[in-house]
């Protein structure tokens, strides 16, 4: 699938060890979801990951949004 503008989508996964419940999922989705280019946000509580899809993605902005939600992002 090629979205509008001919840019391909990216998928990036972040390790976020502090996620453990639905509150965590909701807080991260609320901060990350509105960022430009984001088409989906998936928080896996078991694996402690946040996977974002969209394009183009600003990795630093996504990490900052996760941080703003109150969670540390570990290097990939």
PDB file of N, CA, C and O in Angstrom:
ATOM      1  N   UNK A   1       0.838  -1.184   0.000  1.00  0.00           N
ATOM      2  CA  UNK A   1       0.000   0.000   0.000  1.00  0.00           C
ATOM      3  C   UNK A   1       0.882   1.246   0.000  1.00  0.00           C
ATOM      4  O   UNK A   1       1.827   1.344   0.782  1.00  0.00           O
ATOM      5  N   UNK A   2       0.577   2.167  -0.856  1.00  0.00           N
ATOM      6  CA  UNK A   2       1.309   3.427  -0.891  1.00  0.00           C
ATOM      7  C   UNK A   2       0.330   4.539  -0.566  1.00  0.00           C
ATOM      8  O   UNK A   2      -0.591   4.810  -1.336  1.00  0.00           O
ATOM      9  N   UNK A   3       0.534   5.197   0.600  1.00  0.00           N
ATOM     10  CA  UNK A   3      -0.375   6.270   0.990  1.00  0.00           C
ATOM     11  C   UNK A   3      -0.248   7.502   0.106  1.00  0.00           C
ATOM     12  O   UNK A   3       0.619   7.579  -0.764  1.00  0.00           O
ATOM     13  N   UNK A   4      -1.115   8.444   0.346  1.00  0.00           N
ATOM     14  CA  UNK A   4      -1.127   9.718  -0.353  1.00  0.00           C
ATOM     15  C   UNK A   4       0.266  10.317  -0.420  1.00  0.00           C
ATOM     16  O   UNK A   4       0.991  10.320   0.575  1.00  0.00           O
ATOM     17  N   UNK A   5       0.642  10.820  -1.576  1.00  0.00           N
ATOM     18  CA  UNK A   5       1.938  11.465  -1.733  1.00  0.00           C
ATOM     19  C   UNK A   5       3.029  10.497  -2.150  1.00  0.00           C
ATOM     20  O   UNK A   5       4.170  10.912  -2.348  1.00  0.00           O
ATOM     21  N   UNK A   6       2.707   9.205  -2.291  1.00  0.00           N
ATOM     22  CA  UNK A   6       3.681   8.248  -2.754  1.00  0.00           C
ATOM     23  C   UNK A   6       4.679   7.798  -1.693  1.00  0.00           C
ATOM     24  O   UNK A   6       5.604   7.049  -2.007  1.00  0.00           O
ATOM     25  N   UNK A   7       4.518   8.226  -0.469  1.00  0.00           N
ATOM     26  CA  UNK A   7       5.454   7.843   0.587  1.00  0.00           C
ATOM     27  C   UNK A   7       5.017   6.515   1.179  1.00  0.00           C
ATOM     28  O   UNK A   7       3.836   6.312   1.462  1.00  0.00           O
ATOM     29  N   UNK A   8       5.958   5.624   1.364  1.00  0.00           N
ATOM     30  CA  UNK A   8       5.596   4.337   1.938  1.00  0.00           C
ATOM     31  C   UNK A   8       5.493   4.442   3.455  1.00  0.00           C
ATOM     32  O   UNK A   8       6.123   5.292   4.084  1.00  0.00           O
ATOM     33  N   UNK A   9       4.694   3.566   4.014  1.00  0.00           N
ATOM     34  CA  UNK A   9       4.529   3.550   5.463  1.00  0.00           C
ATOM     35  C   UNK A   9       5.723   2.877   6.121  1.00  0.00           C
ATOM     36  O   UNK A   9       6.369   2.002   5.544  1.00  0.00           O
ATOM     37  N   UNK A  10       5.995   3.309   7.337  1.00  0.00           N
ATOM     38  CA  UNK A  10       7.033   2.723   8.167  1.00  0.00           C
ATOM     39  C   UNK A  10       6.369   2.106   9.379  1.00  0.00           C
ATOM     40  O   UNK A  10       5.271   2.506   9.766  1.00  0.00           O
ATOM     41  N   UNK A  11       7.033   1.131   9.977  1.00  0.00           N
ATOM     42  CA  UNK A  11       6.619   0.584  11.254  1.00  0.00           C
ATOM     43  C   UNK A  11       7.840   0.593  12.160  1.00  0.00           C
ATOM     44  O   UNK A  11       8.895   0.074  11.797  1.00  0.00           O
ATOM     45  N   UNK A  12       7.691   1.184  13.340  1.00  0.00           N
ATOM     46  CA  UNK A  12       8.782   1.268  14.298  1.00  0.00           C
ATOM     47  C   UNK A  12       8.269   0.751  15.634  1.00  0.00           C
ATOM     48  O   UNK A  12       7.170   1.098  16.067  1.00  0.00           O
ATOM     49  N   UNK A  13       9.076  -0.084  16.283  1.00  0.00           N
ATOM     50  CA  UNK A  13       8.713  -0.625  17.581  1.00  0.00           C
ATOM     51  C   UNK A  13       9.678  -0.101  18.636  1.00  0.00           C
ATOM     52  O   UNK A  13      10.895  -0.119  18.454  1.00  0.00           O
ATOM     53  N   UNK A  14       9.112   0.362  19.733  1.00  0.00           N
ATOM     54  CA  UNK A  14       9.877   0.897  20.864  1.00  0.00           C
ATOM     55  C   UNK A  14       9.706  -0.029  22.053  1.00  0.00           C
ATOM     56  O   UNK A  14       8.608  -0.533  22.288  1.00  0.00           O
ATOM     57  N   UNK A  15      10.770  -0.262  22.808  1.00  0.00           N
ATOM     58  CA  UNK A  15      10.673  -1.046  24.039  1.00  0.00           C
ATOM     59  C   UNK A  15      10.360  -0.080  25.176  1.00  0.00           C
ATOM     60  O   UNK A  15      11.120   0.853  25.440  1.00  0.00           O
ATOM     61  N   UNK A  16       9.240  -0.313  25.842  1.00  0.00           N
ATOM     62  CA  UNK A  16       8.774   0.570  26.920  1.00  0.00           C
ATOM     63  C   UNK A  16       8.492  -0.304  28.145  1.00  0.00           C
ATOM     64  O   UNK A  16       7.370  -0.774  28.332  1.00  0.00           O
ATOM     65  N   UNK A  17       9.518  -0.520  28.979  1.00  0.00           N
ATOM     66  CA  UNK A  17       9.386  -1.482  30.078  1.00  0.00           C
ATOM     67  C   UNK A  17       8.339  -1.141  31.129  1.00  0.00           C
ATOM     68  O   UNK A  17       7.923  -2.028  31.874  1.00  0.00           O
ATOM     69  N   UNK A  18       7.901   0.102  31.216  1.00  0.00           N
ATOM     70  CA  UNK A  18       6.963   0.497  32.257  1.00  0.00           C
ATOM     71  C   UNK A  18       5.500   0.241  31.951  1.00  0.00           C
ATOM     72  O   UNK A  18       4.655   0.466  32.817  1.00  0.00           O
ATOM     73  N   UNK A  19       5.163  -0.225  30.739  1.00  0.00           N
ATOM     74  CA  UNK A  19       3.748  -0.445  30.425  1.00  0.00           C
ATOM     75  C   UNK A  19       3.269  -1.750  31.041  1.00  0.00           C
ATOM     76  O   UNK A  19       3.916  -2.789  30.916  1.00  0.00           O
ATOM     77  N   UNK A  20       2.103  -1.676  31.719  1.00  0.00           N
ATOM     78  CA  UNK A  20       1.630  -2.882  32.392  1.00  0.00           C
ATOM     79  C   UNK A  20       0.116  -3.013  32.465  1.00  0.00           C
ATOM     80  O   UNK A  20      -0.391  -4.043  32.908  1.00  0.00           O
ATOM     81  N   UNK A  21      -0.624  -1.973  32.033  1.00  0.00           N
ATOM     82  CA  UNK A  21      -2.077  -2.040  32.206  1.00  0.00           C
ATOM     83  C   UNK A  21      -2.795  -1.216  31.127  1.00  0.00           C
ATOM     84  O   UNK A  21      -2.167  -0.564  30.294  1.00  0.00           O
ATOM     85  N   UNK A  22      -4.118  -1.269  31.173  1.00  0.00           N
ATOM     86  CA  UNK A  22      -4.920  -0.528  30.194  1.00  0.00           C
ATOM     87  C   UNK A  22      -4.718   0.984  30.328  1.00  0.00           C
ATOM     88  O   UNK A  22      -4.777   1.704  29.331  1.00  0.00           O
ATOM     89  N   UNK A  23      -4.484   1.465  31.534  1.00  0.00           N
ATOM     90  CA  UNK A  23      -4.203   2.897  31.708  1.00  0.00           C
ATOM     91  C   UNK A  23      -2.953   3.276  30.921  1.00  0.00           C
ATOM     92  O   UNK A  23      -2.922   4.314  30.261  1.00  0.00           O
ATOM     93  N   UNK A  24      -1.927   2.439  30.992  1.00  0.00           N
ATOM     94  CA  UNK A  24      -0.689   2.691  30.245  1.00  0.00           C
ATOM     95  C   UNK A  24      -0.984   2.766  28.745  1.00  0.00           C
ATOM     96  O   UNK A  24      -0.542   3.683  28.054  1.00  0.00           O
ATOM     97  N   UNK A  25      -1.740   1.783  28.263  1.00  0.00           N
ATOM     98  CA  UNK A  25      -2.081   1.728  26.834  1.00  0.00           C
ATOM     99  C   UNK A  25      -2.806   3.012  26.417  1.00  0.00           C
ATOM    100  O   UNK A  25      -2.452   3.630  25.413  1.00  0.00           O
ATOM    101  N   UNK A  26      -3.806   3.405  27.181  1.00  0.00           N
ATOM    102  CA  UNK A  26      -4.601   4.581  26.847  1.00  0.00           C
ATOM    103  C   UNK A  26      -3.756   5.852  26.868  1.00  0.00           C
ATOM    104  O   UNK A  26      -3.866   6.687  25.970  1.00  0.00           O
ATOM    105  N   UNK A  27      -2.917   5.999  27.885  1.00  0.00           N
ATOM    106  CA  UNK A  27      -2.073   7.199  27.999  1.00  0.00           C
ATOM    107  C   UNK A  27      -1.139   7.326  26.806  1.00  0.00           C
ATOM    108  O   UNK A  27      -0.971   8.417  26.261  1.00  0.00           O
ATOM    109  N   UNK A  28      -0.533   6.222  26.399  1.00  0.00           N
ATOM    110  CA  UNK A  28       0.396   6.259  25.261  1.00  0.00           C
ATOM    111  C   UNK A  28      -0.356   6.518  23.962  1.00  0.00           C
ATOM    112  O   UNK A  28       0.084   7.328  23.146  1.00  0.00           O
ATOM    113  N   UNK A  29      -1.477   5.847  23.763  1.00  0.00           N
ATOM    114  CA  UNK A  29      -2.261   6.058  22.541  1.00  0.00           C
ATOM    115  C   UNK A  29      -2.709   7.512  22.413  1.00  0.00           C
ATOM    116  O   UNK A  29      -2.709   8.062  21.311  1.00  0.00           O
ATOM    117  N   UNK A  30      -3.092   8.142  23.526  1.00  0.00           N
ATOM    118  CA  UNK A  30      -3.544   9.546  23.497  1.00  0.00           C
ATOM    119  C   UNK A  30      -2.418  10.504  23.137  1.00  0.00           C
ATOM    120  O   UNK A  30      -2.658  11.514  22.474  1.00  0.00           O
ATOM    121  N   UNK A  31      -1.182  10.203  23.565  1.00  0.00           N
ATOM    122  CA  UNK A  31      -0.047  11.074  23.276  1.00  0.00           C
ATOM    123  C   UNK A  31       0.523  10.840  21.876  1.00  0.00           C
ATOM    124  O   UNK A  31       0.864  11.792  21.173  1.00  0.00           O
ATOM    125  N   UNK A  32       0.624   9.583  21.479  1.00  0.00           N
ATOM    126  CA  UNK A  32       1.283   9.248  20.217  1.00  0.00           C
ATOM    127  C   UNK A  32       0.336   9.358  19.018  1.00  0.00           C
ATOM    128  O   UNK A  32       0.735   9.827  17.952  1.00  0.00           O
ATOM    129  N   UNK A  33      -0.905   8.930  19.191  1.00  0.00           N
ATOM    130  CA  UNK A  33      -1.862   8.890  18.089  1.00  0.00           C
ATOM    131  C   UNK A  33      -2.021  10.172  17.295  1.00  0.00           C
ATOM    132  O   UNK A  33      -2.102  10.115  16.068  1.00  0.00           O
ATOM    133  N   UNK A  34      -2.068  11.334  17.951  1.00  0.00           N
ATOM    134  CA  UNK A  34      -2.275  12.583  17.206  1.00  0.00           C
ATOM    135  C   UNK A  34      -1.045  13.117  16.454  1.00  0.00           C
ATOM    136  O   UNK A  34      -1.160  14.095  15.716  1.00  0.00           O
ATOM    137  N   UNK A  35       0.119  12.497  16.628  1.00  0.00           N
ATOM    138  CA  UNK A  35       1.319  12.996  15.951  1.00  0.00           C
ATOM    139  C   UNK A  35       1.157  12.915  14.438  1.00  0.00           C
ATOM    140  O   UNK A  35       0.489  12.014  13.932  1.00  0.00           O
ATOM    141  N   UNK A  36       1.764  13.853  13.716  1.00  0.00           N
ATOM    142  CA  UNK A  36       1.671  13.838  12.253  1.00  0.00           C
ATOM    143  C   UNK A  36       2.205  12.528  11.668  1.00  0.00           C
ATOM    144  O   UNK A  36       3.263  12.042  12.068  1.00  0.00           O
ATOM    145  N   UNK A  37       1.470  11.979  10.734  1.00  0.00           N
ATOM    146  CA  UNK A  37       1.901  10.782  10.019  1.00  0.00           C
ATOM    147  C   UNK A  37       1.515   9.466  10.662  1.00  0.00           C
ATOM    148  O   UNK A  37       1.622   8.422  10.020  1.00  0.00           O
ATOM    149  N   UNK A  38       1.068   9.482  11.917  1.00  0.00           N
ATOM    150  CA  UNK A  38       0.740   8.238  12.615  1.00  0.00           C
ATOM    151  C   UNK A  38      -0.595   7.697  12.099  1.00  0.00           C
ATOM    152  O   UNK A  38      -1.600   8.407  12.089  1.00  0.00           O
ATOM    153  N   UNK A  39      -0.592   6.432  11.670  1.00  0.00           N
ATOM    154  CA  UNK A  39      -1.838   5.796  11.240  1.00  0.00           C
ATOM    155  C   UNK A  39      -2.315   4.748  12.231  1.00  0.00           C
ATOM    156  O   UNK A  39      -3.504   4.432  12.275  1.00  0.00           O
ATOM    157  N   UNK A  40      -1.380   4.195  13.046  1.00  0.00           N
ATOM    158  CA  UNK A  40      -1.807   3.265  14.090  1.00  0.00           C
ATOM    159  C   UNK A  40      -0.772   3.213  15.207  1.00  0.00           C
ATOM    160  O   UNK A  40       0.420   3.431  14.993  1.00  0.00           O
ATOM    161  N   UNK A  41      -1.271   2.917  16.410  1.00  0.00           N
ATOM    162  CA  UNK A  41      -0.444   2.753  17.607  1.00  0.00           C
ATOM    163  C   UNK A  41      -0.893   1.462  18.274  1.00  0.00           C
ATOM    164  O   UNK A  41      -2.071   1.298  18.591  1.00  0.00           O
ATOM    165  N   UNK A  42       0.052   0.540  18.488  1.00  0.00           N
ATOM    166  CA  UNK A  42      -0.272  -0.719  19.151  1.00  0.00           C
ATOM    167  C   UNK A  42       0.626  -0.874  20.369  1.00  0.00           C
ATOM    168  O   UNK A  42       1.851  -0.872  20.254  1.00  0.00           O
ATOM    169  N   UNK A  43       0.001  -1.008  21.544  1.00  0.00           N
ATOM    170  CA  UNK A  43       0.739  -1.199  22.791  1.00  0.00           C
ATOM    171  C   UNK A  43       0.578  -2.659  23.205  1.00  0.00           C
ATOM    172  O   UNK A  43      -0.536  -3.117  23.461  1.00  0.00           O
ATOM    173  N   UNK A  44       1.693  -3.386  23.270  1.00  0.00           N
ATOM    174  CA  UNK A  44       1.673  -4.787  23.677  1.00  0.00           C
ATOM    175  C   UNK A  44       2.142  -4.850  25.129  1.00  0.00           C
ATOM    176  O   UNK A  44       3.326  -4.682  25.418  1.00  0.00           O
ATOM    177  N   UNK A  45       1.205  -5.092  26.028  1.00  0.00           N
ATOM    178  CA  UNK A  45       1.514  -5.097  27.457  1.00  0.00           C
ATOM    179  C   UNK A  45       2.393  -6.280  27.850  1.00  0.00           C
ATOM    180  O   UNK A  45       3.214  -6.155  28.759  1.00  0.00           O
ATOM    181  N   UNK A  46       2.240  -7.414  27.193  1.00  0.00           N
ATOM    182  CA  UNK A  46       3.046  -8.591  27.515  1.00  0.00           C
ATOM    183  C   UNK A  46       4.504  -8.412  27.082  1.00  0.00           C
ATOM    184  O   UNK A  46       5.427  -8.750  27.822  1.00  0.00           O
ATOM    185  N   UNK A  47       4.695  -7.879  25.880  1.00  0.00           N
ATOM    186  CA  UNK A  47       6.056  -7.697  25.360  1.00  0.00           C
ATOM    187  C   UNK A  47       6.671  -6.367  25.785  1.00  0.00           C
ATOM    188  O   UNK A  47       7.868  -6.133  25.616  1.00  0.00           O
ATOM    189  N   UNK A  48       5.827  -5.504  26.338  1.00  0.00           N
ATOM    190  CA  UNK A  48       6.259  -4.167  26.775  1.00  0.00           C
ATOM    191  C   UNK A  48       6.822  -3.366  25.601  1.00  0.00           C
ATOM    192  O   UNK A  48       7.915  -2.803  25.661  1.00  0.00           O
ATOM    193  N   UNK A  49       6.024  -3.342  24.530  1.00  0.00           N
ATOM    194  CA  UNK A  49       6.416  -2.604  23.335  1.00  0.00           C
ATOM    195  C   UNK A  49       5.303  -1.680  22.877  1.00  0.00           C
ATOM    196  O   UNK A  49       4.124  -1.882  23.170  1.00  0.00           O
ATOM    197  N   UNK A  50       5.727  -0.660  22.148  1.00  0.00           N
ATOM    198  CA  UNK A  50       4.804   0.244  21.459  1.00  0.00           C
ATOM    199  C   UNK A  50       5.220   0.225  19.999  1.00  0.00           C
ATOM    200  O   UNK A  50       6.360   0.551  19.669  1.00  0.00           O
ATOM    201  N   UNK A  51       4.298  -0.157  19.122  1.00  0.00           N
ATOM    202  CA  UNK A  51       4.580  -0.206  17.700  1.00  0.00           C
ATOM    203  C   UNK A  51       3.734   0.844  17.006  1.00  0.00           C
ATOM    204  O   UNK A  51       2.512   0.867  17.155  1.00  0.00           O
ATOM    205  N   UNK A  52       4.384   1.711  16.250  1.00  0.00           N
ATOM    206  CA  UNK A  52       3.675   2.758  15.509  1.00  0.00           C
ATOM    207  C   UNK A  52       3.872   2.532  14.015  1.00  0.00           C
ATOM    208  O   UNK A  52       4.924   2.084  13.559  1.00  0.00           O
ATOM    209  N   UNK A  53       2.822   2.857  13.278  1.00  0.00           N
ATOM    210  CA  UNK A  53       2.857   2.748  11.828  1.00  0.00           C
ATOM    211  C   UNK A  53       2.408   4.075  11.257  1.00  0.00           C
ATOM    212  O   UNK A  53       1.532   4.739  11.811  1.00  0.00           O
ATOM    213  N   UNK A  54       3.010   4.453  10.154  1.00  0.00           N
ATOM    214  CA  UNK A  54       2.643   5.689   9.480  1.00  0.00           C
ATOM    215  C   UNK A  54       3.765   6.129   8.572  1.00  0.00           C
ATOM    216  O   UNK A  54       4.685   5.366   8.278  1.00  0.00           O
ATOM    217  N   UNK A  55       3.680   7.334   8.143  1.00  0.00           N
ATOM    218  CA  UNK A  55       4.747   7.820   7.294  1.00  0.00           C
ATOM    219  C   UNK A  55       4.518   9.258   6.903  1.00  0.00           C
ATOM    220  O   UNK A  55       3.386   9.667   6.642  1.00  0.00           O
ATOM    221  N   UNK A  56       5.574  10.016   6.862  1.00  0.00           N
ATOM    222  CA  UNK A  56       6.868   9.673   7.466  1.00  0.00           C
ATOM    223  C   UNK A  56       6.780   9.788   8.984  1.00  0.00           C
ATOM    224  O   UNK A  56       6.016  10.598   9.511  1.00  0.00           O
ATOM    225  N   UNK A  57       7.567   8.970   9.682  1.00  0.00           N
ATOM    226  CA  UNK A  57       7.560   8.979  11.141  1.00  0.00           C
ATOM    227  C   UNK A  57       8.775   9.729  11.672  1.00  0.00           C
ATOM    228  O   UNK A  57       9.886   9.583  11.161  1.00  0.00           O
ATOM    229  N   UNK A  58       8.549  10.516  12.683  1.00  0.00           N
ATOM    230  CA  UNK A  58       9.623  11.223  13.380  1.00  0.00           C
ATOM    231  C   UNK A  58       9.899  10.425  14.653  1.00  0.00           C
ATOM    232  O   UNK A  58       9.172  10.547  15.639  1.00  0.00           O
ATOM    233  N   UNK A  59      10.953   9.608  14.627  1.00  0.00           N
ATOM    234  CA  UNK A  59      11.237   8.713  15.750  1.00  0.00           C
ATOM    235  C   UNK A  59      11.429   9.464  17.063  1.00  0.00           C
ATOM    236  O   UNK A  59      10.984   9.005  18.115  1.00  0.00           O
ATOM    237  N   UNK A  60      12.088  10.611  17.003  1.00  0.00           N
ATOM    238  CA  UNK A  60      12.323  11.395  18.222  1.00  0.00           C
ATOM    239  C   UNK A  60      11.009  11.937  18.778  1.00  0.00           C
ATOM    240  O   UNK A  60      10.816  11.969  19.993  1.00  0.00           O
ATOM    241  N   UNK A  61      10.107  12.361  17.897  1.00  0.00           N
ATOM    242  CA  UNK A  61       8.814  12.886  18.340  1.00  0.00           C
ATOM    243  C   UNK A  61       7.975  11.792  18.981  1.00  0.00           C
ATOM    244  O   UNK A  61       7.288  12.035  19.973  1.00  0.00           O
ATOM    245  N   UNK A  62       8.027  10.584  18.416  1.00  0.00           N
ATOM    246  CA  UNK A  62       7.279   9.467  18.998  1.00  0.00           C
ATOM    247  C   UNK A  62       7.839   9.141  20.377  1.00  0.00           C
ATOM    248  O   UNK A  62       7.077   8.973  21.328  1.00  0.00           O
ATOM    249  N   UNK A  63       9.156   9.051  20.495  1.00  0.00           N
ATOM    250  CA  UNK A  63       9.789   8.763  21.791  1.00  0.00           C
ATOM    251  C   UNK A  63       9.439   9.853  22.802  1.00  0.00           C
ATOM    252  O   UNK A  63       9.183   9.553  23.968  1.00  0.00           O
ATOM    253  N   UNK A  64       9.426  11.111  22.370  1.00  0.00           N
ATOM    254  CA  UNK A  64       9.078  12.221  23.265  1.00  0.00           C
ATOM    255  C   UNK A  64       7.621  12.128  23.708  1.00  0.00           C
ATOM    256  O   UNK A  64       7.306  12.449  24.854  1.00  0.00           O
ATOM    257  N   UNK A  65       6.728  11.692  22.817  1.00  0.00           N
ATOM    258  CA  UNK A  65       5.313  11.550  23.166  1.00  0.00           C
ATOM    259  C   UNK A  65       5.119  10.422  24.183  1.00  0.00           C
ATOM    260  O   UNK A  65       4.315  10.548  25.107  1.00  0.00           O
ATOM    261  N   UNK A  66       5.853   9.327  24.012  1.00  0.00           N
ATOM    262  CA  UNK A  66       5.778   8.236  24.983  1.00  0.00           C
ATOM    263  C   UNK A  66       6.278   8.733  26.341  1.00  0.00           C
ATOM    264  O   UNK A  66       5.696   8.422  27.380  1.00  0.00           O
ATOM    265  N   UNK A  67       7.355   9.504  26.316  1.00  0.00           N
ATOM    266  CA  UNK A  67       7.898  10.093  27.544  1.00  0.00           C
ATOM    267  C   UNK A  67       6.878  11.041  28.183  1.00  0.00           C
ATOM    268  O   UNK A  67       6.711  11.048  29.402  1.00  0.00           O
ATOM    269  N   UNK A  68       6.201  11.837  27.360  1.00  0.00           N
ATOM    270  CA  UNK A  68       5.194  12.782  27.869  1.00  0.00           C
ATOM    271  C   UNK A  68       4.025  12.038  28.519  1.00  0.00           C
ATOM    272  O   UNK A  68       3.366  12.564  29.416  1.00  0.00           O
ATOM    273  N   UNK A  69       3.776  10.816  28.058  1.00  0.00           N
ATOM    274  CA  UNK A  69       2.723  10.002  28.661  1.00  0.00           C
ATOM    275  C   UNK A  69       3.157   9.418  30.000  1.00  0.00           C
ATOM    276  O   UNK A  69       2.346   8.859  30.739  1.00  0.00           O
ATOM    277  N   UNK A  70       4.467   9.557  30.307  1.00  0.00           N
ATOM    278  CA  UNK A  70       4.969   9.108  31.597  1.00  0.00           C
ATOM    279  C   UNK A  70       5.767   7.813  31.577  1.00  0.00           C
ATOM    280  O   UNK A  70       5.936   7.168  32.611  1.00  0.00           O
ATOM    281  N   UNK A  71       6.264   7.427  30.385  1.00  0.00           N
ATOM    282  CA  UNK A  71       6.968   6.146  30.250  1.00  0.00           C
ATOM    283  C   UNK A  71       8.314   6.347  29.579  1.00  0.00           C
ATOM    284  O   UNK A  71       8.452   7.128  28.638  1.00  0.00           O
ATOM    285  N   UNK A  72       9.310   5.617  30.089  1.00  0.00           N
ATOM    286  CA  UNK A  72      10.647   5.671  29.506  1.00  0.00           C
ATOM    287  C   UNK A  72      10.726   4.738  28.304  1.00  0.00           C
ATOM    288  O   UNK A  72      10.147   3.652  28.295  1.00  0.00           O
ATOM    289  N   UNK A  73      11.462   5.194  27.288  1.00  0.00           N
ATOM    290  CA  UNK A  73      11.713   4.394  26.096  1.00  0.00           C
ATOM    291  C   UNK A  73      13.155   3.916  26.164  1.00  0.00           C
ATOM    292  O   UNK A  73      14.078   4.714  26.332  1.00  0.00           O
ATOM    293  N   UNK A  74      13.342   2.596  26.030  1.00  0.00           N
ATOM    294  CA  UNK A  74      14.702   2.059  26.013  1.00  0.00           C
ATOM    295  C   UNK A  74      15.194   2.031  24.572  1.00  0.00           C
ATOM    296  O   UNK A  74      14.400   1.862  23.647  1.00  0.00           O
ATOM    297  N   UNK A  75      16.497   2.194  24.377  1.00  0.00           N
ATOM    298  CA  UNK A  75      17.042   2.146  23.019  1.00  0.00           C
ATOM    299  C   UNK A  75      16.707   0.837  22.334  1.00  0.00           C
ATOM    300  O   UNK A  75      16.637  -0.217  22.966  1.00  0.00           O
ATOM    301  N   UNK A  76      16.503   0.922  21.038  1.00  0.00           N
ATOM    302  CA  UNK A  76      16.175  -0.284  20.263  1.00  0.00           C
ATOM    303  C   UNK A  76      17.429  -1.051  19.957  1.00  0.00           C
ATOM    304  O   UNK A  76      17.370  -2.098  19.312  1.00  0.00           O
TER     305      UNK A  76
END
